[in-house]
Amino acid sequence: MREGNWKFLCKYDGTDAQLYDLAQDCGETTNIASKHPDIVESLTQATLEWHQSMPADNGASLRAKKPKRKE
């Protein structure tokens, strides 16, 4: 998720937060999530709300139904 200079990443359940200030660290080399818990909380909530608003991910079930290709 991007908001201003912030780039935020997390797992689908909101854990393993990563936060980068792209104005200061465009190479995303330093995770500063622990230094900005208020921003992490806000962006985690927004990310989870967005994810829950999306249709269910059926990728795994669709791959299982796809016939195998002959080589």
Long-range contacts (C-beta under 8 A, 24 or more apart in sequence): 1-43, 1-46, 1-47, 1-50, 3-43, 3-46, 6-39, 6-43, 8-39, 8-40, 8-43, 8-44, 8-47, 10-44, 10-47, 12-51, 13-48, 14-44, 14-47, 14-48, 17-44, 19-43
